[in-house]
Amino acid sequence: MREQYERAKANPEKYTLEPHKITGWLDEGPWEDNAVCVQCQNNSSGEHCESCLDGFFLLDGKCTKCQCNGHWDRCRVTDGTECQCQNNTETSCPTAQTDKRDCYKYQCARCKENFLGNPTNGRQCYRQITVEQEYCFDPTSQSNCYHEPNIKNLPLGRSVLFAVQPKFTNVDIRITIDVTFGGVDIYISNSHSAFTVSVDPGTGFHRVLVGDPEARREAPSLRRKRAAVHNASVALPEGLERVREERAEGLTTYVTVGSRYTVLVVRAVRERLVVTYPYELHALKTQRFFMVLLGVGNGETGESQGLLFFRQDQAHIDLFVFFSVFFSCFFLFLSVCVLLWKLKQFVNFQQEHRRHIQEMNKMASRPFAHLAVYLEPDPELLLLPLRHQLGHRLKAHRSPDGSLLPQLLGLAQPGFRVGPITLEPTDDGMAAVATLMCQLPGGPLAPNRACLGSALVTIRHNLQEYCSSAYGASNSRKVGGGGGISHDNLTSMSM
């Protein structure tokens, strides 16, 4: 009967295979060895319905749809493997021999390198972008942005997906989208499972569905609540996503997302969009942000192109400004210190000046007078402690009138002789401390009739040279006979 089957395939109008019409041109049934099955059911195919249609594979005796997770539509008929994974997905089958029969479950279930997400059940993989790195709307290679003519524009109804991985956990995230021409709709969420991209069978355009079917059924009611309260916050259960829709206006549109479970949808972005996620309101340590850009054109052209990047601005130190401010503050501080030091000096000077004036006033208030002392010196009592050493020298040096100390002190010879009662020379013999006895006024009735006073006086002739020269003149022949008065013997002289 194989010949009749081929005849029906060649001319199906004349040789129809409908069960109630096949008897009109076929007189007898086939033999078992040449029978051919027609109109196989349950997605089966083949001459004996022993195989499966394209897009199905044989599992437990039944034809089951290929499980490529929506990223391909065909697989190997025998075991469901060898899906030609698209959308930046790949297959990773178990290595154990016992689990290889379940490899059909892992077809196109993992994202390629540099992509994030869980591409199962029709979900997508998102290209991971790094901080301050620009990416474009090229659907084939989002990083090939500056290599014309290889760059491709985003067609109308086509989507491109990105994932933002925060670099710092304590800095706000700012996502910037610059549209060069055309227009896009932006979908942003912190969950990779928030969006599902499907293909419209009639137009081939992509459709972006928000969340799972349950969430999508609740989305209209949430939008009605949001519209009713004029964009006010609606209390939602923990983990339930809130859909927030905005429309781009003007050259730059700024949007700040303050809720962790918000799905942001911005329509008709044709210039620049800046979306900010404050780090105080979002757990940047664990969260990522997933974006879908859907090309919508601008009415004149269906294609779109632009750049996308995100930043986390940190405070950078400008060395020139830093050192300028540092040295300015340093010299300002130094100037203040100098000013305070000068002020302290001025205050100390004023205090010292006042103290000096007070002392001068106090000294000026004391009584003072001149007192003349008349003494009749006895040459025999002069330098009594050294008499046994200097006796013969003093006789040789004594002046005609018998006075020694007036000559040493450079005093003139008055009619009467006045001199100190003691003379203590210094080490160099050029000065001495002279002690005088003074008679106080008051006469016999005064309680104190005399007092002692000392003063530092200058000797015009060095005492050592004076005595040594006198002794040398009288004893020039006795070179080794004792020499002049020694230094130690002149440290103290008294009468």
C-alpha positions as CSV (number, residue, x, y, z in Angstrom):
1,M,0.0,0.0,0.0
2,R,3.0,2.2,0.0
3,E,2.3,3.0,-3.7
4,Q,-1.2,4.2,-2.9
5,Y,0.2,6.4,-0.1
6,E,2.7,8.0,-2.4
7,R,-0.1,8.6,-4.9
8,A,-2.2,10.3,-2.3
9,K,0.7,12.5,-1.3
10,A,1.2,13.5,-4.9
11,N,-2.5,14.3,-5.6
12,P,-4.3,14.8,-2.2
13,E,-7.4,16.3,-3.9
14,K,-8.1,13.2,-6.0
15,Y,-6.8,10.6,-3.6
16,T,-7.9,12.0,-0.2
17,L,-6.9,10.2,3.0
18,E,-10.0,11.1,4.9
19,P,-11.4,7.9,6.6
20,H,-14.9,8.2,5.1
21,K,-13.6,9.0,1.6
22,I,-10.6,6.7,1.3
23,T,-12.9,3.8,0.3
24,G,-13.9,5.7,-2.8
25,W,-10.5,5.1,-4.5
26,L,-9.0,2.3,-2.4
27,D,-10.5,-1.2,-2.8
28,E,-8.7,-3.2,-0.2
29,G,-6.5,-2.7,2.8
30,P,-2.8,-3.1,3.0
31,W,-0.8,-6.1,4.1
32,E,1.0,-5.8,7.5
33,D,4.4,-5.5,6.0
34,N,3.6,-2.7,3.7
35,A,1.0,-0.7,5.7
36,V,1.6,3.0,6.3
37,C,-0.1,5.0,9.1
38,V,-1.7,8.3,8.2
39,Q,-2.9,11.1,10.5
40,C,-0.7,10.2,13.4
41,Q,-2.0,11.5,16.7
42,N,-0.3,12.8,20.0
43,N,2.4,14.7,18.1
44,S,3.7,11.5,16.6
45,S,4.9,11.0,13.0
46,G,6.4,8.3,10.7
47,E,5.0,5.5,8.6
48,H,4.0,3.7,11.8
49,C,3.7,6.7,14.1
50,E,6.9,5.5,15.7
51,S,8.6,9.0,15.8
52,C,7.7,12.5,17.0
53,L,7.1,15.7,15.2
54,D,9.7,18.5,15.1
55,G,9.8,20.2,18.5
56,F,8.9,17.0,20.3
57,F,10.9,14.1,21.7
58,L,10.0,10.6,22.9
59,L,9.7,10.4,26.7
60,D,8.3,7.3,28.3
61,G,6.6,6.3,25.1
62,K,5.0,9.7,24.5
63,C,5.9,12.6,22.4
64,T,6.8,15.5,24.7
65,K,7.5,19.0,23.7
66,C,11.2,19.9,23.7
67,Q,12.2,21.6,27.0
68,C,14.5,24.3,25.8
69,N,13.1,26.8,28.2
70,G,11.8,28.9,25.4
71,H,15.3,29.6,23.9
72,W,14.9,27.1,21.0
73,D,12.1,25.0,19.6
74,R,13.7,21.8,18.4
75,C,15.7,19.0,20.0
76,R,16.9,15.5,19.4
77,V,13.8,13.2,19.0
78,T,15.3,10.3,20.9
79,D,16.3,12.0,24.2
80,G,15.3,15.7,24.1
81,T,18.9,17.0,24.0
82,E,20.9,19.2,21.5
83,C,18.8,22.3,21.8
84,Q,20.5,25.1,19.8
85,C,20.3,27.5,22.7
86,Q,19.8,31.2,21.9
87,N,19.5,34.4,23.9
88,N,23.0,33.9,25.6
89,T,22.0,30.6,27.2
90,E,23.8,27.3,27.3
91,T,23.3,23.7,28.5
92,S,25.0,22.1,31.4
93,C,24.1,18.5,31.8
94,P,25.0,16.4,34.9
95,T,28.2,14.4,34.6
96,A,27.1,11.3,36.4
97,Q,26.1,8.5,34.1
98,T,22.9,7.8,36.0
99,D,21.7,11.4,35.6
100,K,22.5,11.8,31.9
101,R,19.0,10.5,31.0
102,D,17.6,13.7,32.7
103,C,19.8,15.9,30.5
104,Y,16.7,17.2,28.7
105,K,15.7,19.0,31.9
106,Y,18.9,21.2,31.7
107,Q,18.6,22.4,28.1
108,C,19.4,26.1,27.8
109,A,19.0,26.5,31.6
110,R,22.2,28.4,32.3
111,C,23.5,31.8,31.3
112,K,26.7,32.2,29.5
113,E,29.7,34.0,31.0
114,N,29.2,37.7,31.7
115,F,25.5,37.2,31.8
116,L,23.2,36.9,34.9
117,G,19.8,35.5,35.5
118,N,17.9,32.2,35.6
119,P,16.8,31.5,32.0
120,T,14.2,28.8,32.8
121,N,10.5,28.9,32.0
122,G,11.0,31.4,29.2
123,R,13.0,33.9,31.3
124,Q,16.1,35.7,30.0
125,C,19.8,36.2,30.6
126,Y,21.0,39.8,31.3
127,R,24.3,41.1,30.2
128,Q,26.3,42.2,33.3
129,I,27.6,45.7,33.0
130,T,30.4,47.2,35.1
131,V,30.6,50.6,36.7
132,E,31.4,53.5,34.3
133,Q,31.6,51.2,31.3
134,E,29.4,52.2,28.4
135,Y,27.1,49.8,26.6
136,C,24.9,50.3,23.6
137,F,21.6,49.0,22.3
138,D,23.2,46.6,19.8
139,P,21.1,43.4,20.3
140,T,23.9,41.1,19.2
141,S,26.9,42.6,21.0
142,Q,26.0,45.2,23.6
143,S,29.7,46.1,24.1
144,N,30.4,46.7,20.4
145,C,29.5,50.4,20.5
146,Y,32.4,52.2,18.7
147,H,33.2,49.9,15.8
148,E,31.1,51.0,12.8
149,P,29.9,49.6,10.5
150,N,29.7,46.5,12.7
151,I,27.4,48.2,15.2
152,K,23.7,47.2,14.8
153,N,20.7,49.2,15.8
154,L,17.8,48.0,18.0
155,P,14.9,47.1,15.7
156,L,11.3,48.0,16.4
157,G,9.8,45.5,18.8
158,R,13.2,43.9,19.8
159,S,14.5,43.9,23.3
160,V,17.9,44.0,24.9
161,L,18.6,43.1,28.5
162,F,21.2,44.4,31.0
163,A,22.1,43.6,34.7
164,V,23.7,46.1,37.0
165,Q,26.1,44.7,39.6
166,P,26.8,47.2,42.4
167,K,30.5,47.8,43.1
168,F,30.2,49.7,46.3
169,T,27.6,49.1,49.0
170,N,27.6,52.6,50.6
171,V,27.3,54.7,47.4
172,D,24.1,55.5,45.5
173,I,23.6,53.8,42.1
174,R,22.8,56.2,39.2
175,I,21.8,54.5,35.9
176,T,21.9,56.8,32.8
177,I,20.4,55.9,29.5
178,D,21.1,58.2,26.5
179,V,19.0,57.7,23.4
180,T,20.8,58.8,20.2
181,F,17.8,58.3,17.9
182,G,14.6,56.3,18.1
183,G,13.0,55.5,21.4
184,V,12.8,52.7,24.0
185,D,10.6,51.6,26.9
186,I,12.6,50.8,30.1
187,Y,11.8,48.1,32.6
188,I,13.9,47.9,35.8
189,S,13.6,45.6,38.7
190,N,15.8,44.1,41.4
191,S,14.7,40.5,40.6
192,H,15.8,38.5,37.5
193,S,12.4,36.8,37.5
194,A,10.4,40.0,37.3
195,F,10.2,40.0,33.5
196,T,9.3,37.4,30.9
197,V,10.0,38.2,27.2
198,S,7.7,36.5,24.7
199,V,7.3,36.7,21.0
200,D,4.0,37.8,19.3
201,P,3.3,35.0,16.7
202,G,1.5,37.5,14.4
203,T,4.0,40.3,14.3
204,G,7.2,38.8,15.7
205,F,7.5,41.7,18.2
206,H,8.7,41.1,21.7
207,R,6.3,41.5,24.6
208,V,7.6,42.2,28.1
209,L,5.4,40.7,30.8
210,V,6.0,41.8,34.4
211,G,6.4,39.0,37.0
212,D,4.8,35.6,37.1
213,P,1.1,35.0,36.0
214,E,-0.2,35.7,39.5
215,A,1.7,39.0,39.8
216,R,0.5,40.0,36.3
217,R,-3.1,39.3,37.3
218,E,-2.7,41.6,40.3
219,A,-0.8,44.3,38.4
220,P,-4.0,46.0,37.0
221,S,-5.5,46.3,40.5
222,L,-2.2,47.7,41.8
223,R,-2.2,50.3,39.0
224,R,-5.7,51.3,39.9
225,K,-4.8,51.7,43.5
226,R,-1.8,53.7,42.6
227,A,-3.8,56.0,40.3
228,A,-6.5,56.3,43.0
229,V,-4.0,57.7,45.6
230,H,-2.0,59.8,43.1
231,N,1.2,57.8,43.1
232,A,1.1,57.4,46.9
233,S,2.7,54.3,48.5
234,V,0.4,51.3,48.8
235,A,1.0,48.9,51.6
236,L,1.9,45.6,49.9
237,P,2.8,42.2,51.4
238,E,6.5,41.5,51.9
239,G,8.2,40.6,48.6
240,L,5.3,41.6,46.4
241,E,6.4,43.9,43.6
242,R,4.8,47.2,43.0
243,V,4.6,48.4,39.4
244,R,5.5,52.1,39.0
245,E,4.9,53.6,35.5
246,E,6.4,56.9,34.4
247,R,6.6,58.7,31.1
248,A,9.7,60.5,29.9
249,E,9.4,64.2,29.4
250,G,11.8,66.9,28.3
251,L,15.5,66.5,27.6
252,T,16.3,64.7,30.9
253,T,14.0,62.7,33.1
254,Y,15.1,62.0,36.7
255,V,13.5,59.1,38.6
256,T,14.4,58.0,42.2
257,V,13.3,54.6,43.3
258,G,12.6,54.7,47.0
259,S,11.0,51.2,47.5
260,R,12.9,47.9,47.4
261,Y,10.1,46.0,45.8
262,T,9.3,48.4,42.9
263,V,9.2,47.5,39.3
264,L,9.9,50.7,37.4
265,V,8.5,51.1,33.9
266,V,9.4,54.3,31.9
267,R,7.7,54.8,28.6
268,A,8.9,56.5,25.4
269,V,12.4,57.5,26.4
270,R,13.8,59.5,23.5
271,E,16.4,61.7,25.2
272,R,18.0,60.9,28.6
273,L,16.8,59.0,31.6
274,V,18.6,59.0,35.0
275,V,17.4,56.5,37.5
276,T,18.8,56.7,41.1
277,Y,18.8,53.9,43.7
278,P,19.8,55.3,47.2
279,Y,22.0,52.9,49.1
280,E,20.2,53.7,52.3
281,L,16.9,52.2,50.9
282,H,18.3,49.3,49.0
283,A,20.5,46.3,50.1
284,L,23.3,46.8,47.6
285,K,25.3,44.1,49.1
286,T,22.9,41.4,47.9
287,Q,20.8,43.1,45.2
288,R,21.3,43.4,41.5
289,F,19.2,45.5,39.1
290,F,17.8,44.0,35.9
291,M,16.7,46.0,32.9
292,V,14.9,45.4,29.7
293,L,15.0,47.9,26.9
294,L,12.3,47.5,24.3
295,G,12.6,49.3,21.0
296,V,9.6,51.4,20.2
297,G,11.0,53.8,17.6
298,N,9.9,57.5,17.3
299,G,7.4,57.4,14.5
300,E,9.9,58.3,11.8
301,T,12.2,55.3,12.1
302,G,11.6,52.0,13.7
303,E,15.2,51.5,14.8
304,S,16.8,52.9,18.0
305,Q,20.3,53.4,19.2
306,G,21.9,54.9,22.3
307,L,24.3,54.3,25.3
308,L,23.7,52.9,28.8
309,F,26.0,53.1,31.8
310,F,25.8,53.4,35.6
311,R,28.0,55.2,38.1
312,Q,28.7,55.1,41.8
313,D,30.4,58.4,42.4
314,Q,32.9,58.5,45.3
315,A,34.8,61.5,46.6
316,H,38.1,61.7,44.8
317,I,40.9,63.7,46.3
318,D,42.3,66.4,43.9
319,L,46.0,66.6,45.0
320,F,46.4,70.2,43.9
321,V,43.3,71.3,45.8
322,F,44.3,69.1,48.8
323,F,47.8,70.6,49.1
324,S,46.5,74.1,48.4
325,V,44.0,73.9,51.2
326,F,46.5,72.1,53.5
327,F,49.2,74.7,53.1
328,S,46.7,77.5,53.3
329,C,45.4,76.2,56.6
330,F,48.9,75.5,57.8
331,F,50.1,79.1,57.1
332,L,46.9,80.5,58.5
333,F,47.5,78.5,61.7
334,L,51.1,79.6,61.7
335,S,50.1,83.2,61.3
336,V,47.6,82.9,64.2
337,C,50.4,81.4,66.4
338,V,52.8,84.2,65.5
339,L,50.0,86.8,66.2
340,L,49.3,85.2,69.6
341,W,53.0,85.1,70.4
342,K,53.4,88.7,69.6
343,L,50.3,89.5,71.6
344,K,51.8,87.6,74.6
345,Q,55.1,89.5,74.2
346,F,53.2,92.8,74.2
347,V,51.3,91.8,77.3
348,N,54.5,90.7,79.0
349,F,56.1,94.0,78.1
350,Q,53.2,96.0,79.5
351,Q,53.3,94.0,82.7
352,E,57.0,94.4,83.0
353,H,56.7,98.1,82.3
354,R,54.1,98.6,85.0
355,R,56.2,96.5,87.4
356,H,59.2,98.7,86.6
357,I,57.2,101.9,87.2
358,Q,55.9,100.5,90.5
359,E,59.4,99.6,91.6
360,M,60.7,103.1,90.6
361,N,57.9,104.8,92.5
362,K,58.6,102.6,95.5
363,M,62.3,103.4,95.4
364,A,61.6,107.1,94.9
365,S,59.4,107.1,98.0
366,R,62.3,105.9,100.2
367,P,64.4,108.6,102.1
368,F,68.0,108.9,101.1
369,A,71.0,111.1,102.0
370,H,74.7,111.5,101.5
371,L,77.0,110.3,104.3
372,A,80.7,111.1,104.6
373,V,82.9,108.6,106.6
374,Y,86.1,109.8,108.1
375,L,88.6,107.0,109.0
376,E,92.1,107.3,110.3
377,P,93.7,104.1,108.9
378,D,96.5,102.3,110.7
379,P,98.9,100.9,108.1
380,E,100.0,98.4,110.6
381,L,96.6,96.7,110.6
382,L,96.3,96.6,106.8
383,L,96.0,93.0,105.5
384,L,96.4,91.5,108.9
385,P,96.0,87.8,107.8
386,L,98.8,88.3,105.3
387,R,101.1,90.2,107.5
388,H,103.5,87.3,108.0
389,Q,103.8,86.9,104.2
390,L,103.7,90.4,102.9
391,G,105.3,92.4,105.8
392,H,108.6,93.3,104.2
393,R,106.9,93.7,100.7
394,L,104.4,96.2,102.1
395,K,107.2,98.2,103.7
396,A,109.0,98.4,100.4
397,H,105.8,99.4,98.5
398,R,104.4,101.8,101.1
399,S,104.1,105.4,99.9
400,P,105.8,108.2,101.8
401,D,102.8,109.0,103.8
402,G,102.4,105.3,104.7
403,S,99.1,104.6,102.8
404,L,98.6,101.5,100.6
405,L,94.9,101.1,99.9
406,P,94.4,104.6,98.5
407,Q,97.0,103.9,95.9
408,L,95.4,100.6,95.0
409,L,92.0,102.2,94.7
410,G,93.4,105.2,92.9
411,L,92.3,107.7,95.6
412,A,93.9,111.0,96.0
413,Q,95.7,111.8,99.2
414,P,93.6,114.2,101.3
415,G,94.6,115.7,104.5
416,F,93.0,112.8,106.2
417,R,92.9,109.2,105.0
418,V,89.7,107.3,104.3
419,G,89.5,103.6,103.3
420,P,87.5,100.4,103.7
421,I,87.9,98.3,106.7
422,T,88.1,95.1,104.5
423,L,88.9,94.5,100.8
424,E,88.0,91.2,99.1
425,P,89.6,91.1,95.6
426,T,88.2,89.0,92.8
427,D,90.1,86.2,91.1
428,D,91.5,88.5,88.4
429,G,92.6,91.2,90.8
430,M,90.8,93.9,88.9
431,A,87.9,94.4,91.3
432,A,87.1,93.9,94.9
433,V,84.3,94.0,97.5
434,A,85.0,96.9,99.9
435,T,83.3,97.0,103.3
436,L,82.8,100.4,105.0
437,M,81.7,101.3,108.4
438,C,79.2,104.2,108.5
439,Q,78.2,106.3,111.5
440,L,74.5,106.8,111.7
441,P,73.0,110.1,112.7
442,G,71.3,110.7,116.1
443,G,74.3,111.0,118.4
444,P,74.5,109.2,121.7
445,L,70.7,108.8,121.9
446,A,70.4,106.8,118.6
447,P,69.7,103.1,119.1
448,N,72.2,102.2,116.3
449,R,75.1,104.5,115.9
450,A,77.0,102.6,113.2
451,C,76.5,100.1,110.3
452,L,78.4,98.2,107.8
453,G,78.0,98.7,104.0
454,S,79.6,96.8,101.1
455,A,80.2,97.8,97.5
456,L,81.9,96.4,94.4
457,V,84.8,98.6,93.5
458,T,87.2,98.7,90.6
459,I,90.9,98.6,91.3
460,R,92.9,100.7,88.9
461,H,96.0,98.6,89.3
462,N,95.9,94.8,89.2
463,L,96.7,93.8,92.8
464,Q,98.8,90.8,91.7
465,E,101.0,92.9,89.3
466,Y,101.2,95.7,91.8
467,C,102.6,93.6,94.6
468,S,104.7,91.4,92.3
469,S,106.4,94.4,90.6
470,A,107.1,96.0,93.9
471,Y,108.7,92.9,95.3
472,G,110.7,92.3,92.0
473,A,112.1,95.8,92.2
474,S,113.5,95.3,95.7
475,N,114.6,91.8,95.2
476,S,115.8,91.6,91.6
477,R,118.8,89.6,92.6
478,K,116.7,86.9,94.3
479,V,115.3,85.3,91.3
480,G,114.3,82.0,92.9
481,G,113.6,83.4,96.4
482,G,109.8,83.0,96.6
483,G,108.4,85.2,93.7
484,G,105.3,87.4,93.9
485,I,102.1,87.1,95.9
486,S,100.2,84.0,94.7
487,H,96.7,83.9,93.4
488,D,95.3,81.9,96.3
489,N,96.8,84.3,98.9
490,L,94.8,87.2,97.4
491,T,91.3,85.7,97.5
492,S,90.6,87.5,100.8
493,M,92.1,90.3,102.7
494,S,90.8,91.9,105.8
495,M,92.0,94.3,108.6
